[in-house]
Amino acid sequence: MNNRSEAACHVLKAETTYDGKQGLTYVRGIAAETVGAKGICMHLLTIPPGGRAKAHLHEKHETAIYVLDGEAVTLYGDRLQHDVLSKSGDLVYIPAGLPHLPVNLSGRPVSAVITRTDPSEQESVVLLPELEAVAEEKIAALKARGSSC
């Protein structure tokens, strides 16, 4: 039997939200839970001014981000020692297993399309509470010098 005859395209409305382990609210999109995806997920994210995720990583799963509007700083590395600024129109890649967190240091919301190679992306989220104090120090330093990285 050919499974293609049972396959179907799905169209979802960007209406339902969920709170991720990372501490941010996502608009639910393409995922195992919504359409039976087997290798990807795609959600929408808006980070409010001053908002940030908790320090985390995604085990064995890559992340690709397209920034729709605004700008965010992503802290990354074993001790969150690196930072990169992404703005509207930028594409961001985060390798599997890399500790990171996005933070919005601007006075405007930042919105992005988030895709991952994990169809149930919350299952691979590993929170890193031991990096929270480091994150707060790094964010304070970024605020002191301005949001430019």
Stockholm file with secondary structure:
# STOCKHOLM 1.0

chainA/1-149         MNNRSEAACHVLKAETTYDGKQGLTYVRGIAAETVGAKGICMHLLTIPPGGRAKAHLHEKHETAIYVLDGEAVTLYGDRLQHDVLSKSGDLVYIPAGLPHLPVNLSGRPVSAVITRTDPSEQESVVLLPELEAVAEEKIAALKARGSSC
#=GR chainA/1-149 SS CCGGGGCCCCCCCTTCEEECTTSCEEEEEESHHHHCCSSCEEEEEEECTTCBCCSEEETTCCEEEEEEESEEEEEESTTSCEEEEEETTCEEEECTTCCEEEECCSSSCEEEEEEESCTTGGGGEEECGGGHHHHHHHHHHHHHHCSCC
#=GC SS_cons         CCGGGGCCCCCCCTTCEEECTTSCEEEEEESHHHHCCSSCEEEEEEECTTCBCCSEEETTCCEEEEEEESEEEEEESTTSCEEEEEETTCEEEECTTCCEEEECCSSSCEEEEEEESCTTGGGGEEECGGGHHHHHHHHHHHHHHCSCC
//
